[in-house]
Amino acid sequence: MVYNKPLVLKGILLIAFCALPCLSAFAWQRPVDKLLAKLEKHPANDRKKVDLLCSVAYNHTSPEQAKAYAQKALKLAKQLNYPRGIIKAYRFTGLAYMSARDFKKALHYYNIALETAKDAGELKQMARIYLNIGLIYRSQAVYNQALAYMLKSLKLSEKLDDQRGIAFTCNNIGVVYNTQKNYPLALEYYQRALKIKRTLGNKKSTANTIHNIGTVYGAQGKYDIAMKYSLEAAQIKKEVKHARGLANSYGQIGELYLAQNKYDQAIEYYTASLAIDQEIGEKYGITETSINLGIAYTKLKQYDKAKDWLQKGMQLAQKINARELVQDSYQGLAKWFQAQGKFEQAIHYHQKYTALKDSLFNSQTSKQIAKMQVLYETEKKDLENKALKDEQAQQKMLLNAQKATIKQQRIITLLVVIGLLTTALLAFALFRQRQQKQKANNLLKQKNEEIFTTNEILATVNLNLEAKNEHITASIDYAQHIQQAIFPAEGKLQQVFAHSFVYFTPLEIVSGDFYWLAELNTAQTKSYAKKVLAVVDCTGHGVPGAFMSLIATVLLKEAVLLKHIHSPELILNELHRNIRQTLKQKQNYNRDGMEIAVVVVEPETHTLEFAGARRPLVYVQDQRMHTIKGDRLPIGGEQRESERRFTKHLLYLHRPLSFYLFSDGYQDQFGGEHGKKMGSQRLTQLIDEVHHLPMETQQKLVEQKFTQWKGSMPQTDDVLVCGVKLGE
């Protein structure tokens, strides 16, 4: 495809392309060399030396050397009682472990740095550390945690008016949204970062954000715009001699060419990227480019080269524990085997790829596996049919030969016995046989035409059905985005209740279960005086449940935030009245509604109020577990009683207390050895066993128990469990 690019863009492309052959001679400047020279000229053991040691640790390309310099800085900072130096030394030690992809140790040192920064009141350092922790979670593909920490960093940077911190954090939030394919939000954060970086005049950092904007447009198939941004980023990185950044830009340009089926140009830029990464010893870049070269050679049908690069990339990715690159290598090998018609191996690698992929993409992955499975089975069936037809043809030939022999013997016998009369009869018989054969051929041709026409009609029907299914699925996917935008954002529960977890597994793309949060402040202090948490199970699941969930969300906001109803039983009373009014349940036979549990926590009075409509509250205090049942009637539906009122329960928080709210999907799941429901008793027993553990661990055990119980059986309903610990 040829694009109408401006002359300037063509010029940049020509310069970048011409520079590729001489990359091996490019002299990369190492900032660490200048810092080491300054360090050598500074013999005094003072705070400036601590800062120099930290800068060397930050800029060193060797993780081991970076750790060593960070530890020297830590030792000297402690001797000098230099708090900021101590914090930076811990942070850069964590950064060194992160570069070595030892995420556990990196997180350990980041947490020490964070606690030290909190004690010292170093808000700017806290913002940096929050961002570092977010980057660890992003590297491990735990995007909800990554975003939670990055937003903490952004909030602090904005409070301090730290423009550099705001720019760096916005850039990384954009990366998270780009990974999640939320391109509008990714562009919004990238553009905000770019505006600040251009003002600050940091060319290297500006080029990185320009590069990231290019990735968004490339992912959307806008290759001309993507190429413009990518080439601009590459040009700046070359000017400032940013080796790793230039390698990354060349790799991205290669991907853009690959997406446009320009495989030779893609390989040219991949090779240039690889040369730089090999020169500077960048393992992650070498791994990623090896996989990309394998994919490009597969497209060129140079299968031997392709397989060598893909296997090399897979081995390197496994060695450096880069899970997302392991996924890419599995996907590349699956396509390599598929291109050669080896569908069993292709399915094997695609299943390995699927096992590592984000659940957001599970539906698409299943379609791809199913497609390869169909191709494999179709080819196998075609081979079997061919063998059967060959055998039938051979048998028919033998039978025809036998018939011909018998017929010939009869003709000879008849010719000998009756002479000319037999010859006449034989001629007549041959004529009749020819007519019958012609008639049979005409009939067979007619049948074949009818079968062909039927197949064409069926193919058209299948295409129409497939298009309708894709349209319906796309509509539901979009509905999911709307529903997620209305529901609390990921990490919101932890912001309101610091020690908490939520386990949420919808049955279908959209859900009828959801949780709702509100923080209510007082006019006098403007501090949060009350916190409201509701767990709601609407009638049905999937699209019907999702519609009910949207209605319930609007009515909850109206009752709590607009009408200022803050007592849980009154909230339920208001919801019931409005549901019946909204759905006109007095005039029609609509019986839709919801089950709901509402908790209101008031820190100032140390109280917890609860009311439930067919949903209970389970809480643990003084190592004893208690269950408060909700009222037996739901919200909405048929009302035979004259008035429906709900009961409020009061608990005191003078001692630590953990409470749990949940829909009925968890306890109603079929599974186990005998395919029975899990039941409420097993759920409460699980809560009793895990309540003393950290909330993150509780969430994992709740999820693990559900998965083990379900086994191979299908999920029966939406599942939602919330846990909160108070008094710590």
C-alpha positions, 0 to 999 in steps of 0.5 A: 500500500502506498501512502501520500506522505508529506515530503518531510516525512519521506525525507526522514524515512530516507535518512533513517533507511540510509542509516541502517547499514552503518549501525555497527559503527555507531558509537553509543555514548554511555552516560554512566562513564561521565558519572564514574569520572565525576565520582572518581574526582570526588573523594569526600564522603558527603551527601553529594557523593551519595547522590553521585553513587545513586546516579551511577546505579540508576544509569548503569546497564549492568544490574549487578553493578547497579546493585553494588553502587546502590548498596554503597550509596545506602551504606554512606547515606546511613552513616551521614544520616541522610534520609533522602539518600537512604530512600533513593538508595533503596529505590535504585536497588529495587530498580536494579533487581527489576532490570534483572527481572527479579520482581520479588526482590525489587518489590521488597526494596521498593516497599522499604523505600516507600515506608522510609519516604512516608516516615521522612515526609518525602512526598516526591520520592513517594510518588516516584516509588508508587510509579516504580511499583506500578511498573513491576505490576505492569511487567507482570501483566497485573494491570489493575494493580499497576494502574492503582499504584500509577494513579497514586503516583499521579495524584501526589505529583499533581499535589506537588505540581511536579511536572516531570513526575506528572509527565512520566506517570501519564506516559506509563498510564498510557502504556497500561491503557494501550495494552488493554486496547483502550486507545482513546484513554491511552492517547489522552494520557500520552498527549498530556505527557507529551505536552509537558515533556516538550515544555521541559525540553527533555528530548530523550523522554519526549521521543519515548512518548512520541514513540508510544503515540505511534504504537497506538495508531499502529494498533488501530491500523492507521499506519501512515500516522503511526509511521510519522510518529515512529520516524520522528521518535527515531530521529530524536533518539538518534540525535541524543544517542539514545541506543535502547530507544532507537532500537525500540523505534526501529523495532516498531517501524519494522512492525508497521511494515510487517502489518502492511505486508512489506516483509523485506523492509520489516526485516531490514528494521528488525535487523537494525534493532537487533544489532543495537540491542546486541551491542548494548546487551539489552536482553529483552530487546534481543528476545522481542526482535528475535520473535518478530524476525521469526514472524516476518520470515514466516510471512515470507515462507522462509520457514527454516529461518523463521523457526530458528528465530522463533525458537531462539526467541522462546528460549530467551523469553523463558530464560529472562522470565518475560511472560508476554514475550513467551506468549508472543513466541507461542503465537508465532510458532502456532502460526508457523505450524499453521502456515505449513498445514501442521494443525496438530502442532499449531493447536498445541502452541496456540493452547500454550499461548492461550493459557498465558493470555489476558482473560479479556481476550479469551473469547477471540483466542477460543475462536482461533483455536476452534478455527485451526481445529476445524481446519485440521479435522477437515483436512483429516476427513478429506484424506479419509474420503479420498482414500475411500473413493480410491478404494471404491474406484478400484473395486468398481474397475475390478467389477467392470472387468469381471462383467466385461469378461462374462459378457464377452464369453456370452457374446462369443458363445452366442455368435458361434451358436446362432451366427448373424442373428446373435450379431444383430441382437448384440448390436441392439443391446449395445445401442440400448446400453449406450442410451441407458449410460447417457441417461444415467450420466445426465441424471448424475450431472443434474444431481451434482448441480443440485448439490452444488446449488444447495452448498452455495445456499448453505455457505451464504446462510452460514456467512450471514449467521456468522456476520450476525453473531459477530455483530451481536458479540461486538454489541455485547462487548461494547455494552461491557465497556459501558457497564465497566465505566459505570461500575467502580473502577478497579482498585476503587474498593482498596482506596475506600477500604485499605484492607479489602478484596473483591473477587468478580467473575461474570458468567457472560460478557456483561453481568447482573452482579455488581458492587457499589461504593460511596464516600460521604463527607460532612459539610463541616470538616469535608472529610469522609464521615461515612462509607457505603458498600453495596453488593447487588445480585440482579434478576438474571445474568448476561444482557438482561442482568446487565440492564437491571444492574444499570437501573440499580446503579442509577437508583442507588446514586439517586437515593444515597447521593442526591436524596442523602439517604444514608441508613441502610434499611431506608436505602433498601426501602427507597430502592424497592419503591423506585424499582416497582415504579420504574418497571411499572410493576403495579400495572404489568406482570414484570417481577424483575428485581434484585437481592442486595446487602448494604453496609454503612461504616461510620468511622467517627462513631465506630459503628457498622450498620447493615441491612439486606434483602435476601443477602446476608452479612458474614463477619468475624470479630474476636476470632468468632464468626457470625452471620446476620441474615437479610430480610426474606423479601427481595427488592422489587417484584410482586408485593402482596403485603401492604408495605415492605420495610427492611431491618437495620442491624448495628455492630460496634467497631471498638475491636477489629472486625472483618466482614464479607458480602457476596451474591449467590453465584459462589454458593450455587456453583455445581461441582466437587466429586458428586456435582453438587452445589457448594452451599453456604456452609462451605463458603462460611467455613472457607471464610472462617479458615482464611479471615486472619490472612492478608486480604490479597491472600484471601482473594487468591484462596477464594478464587482457588477454592471456586476453581477447584470446586467447579472443575470441568463443570460450566459456571452457572451464575455471576460470582461476586465476593467482597471482603473488608477488614476494619480496625487495622 
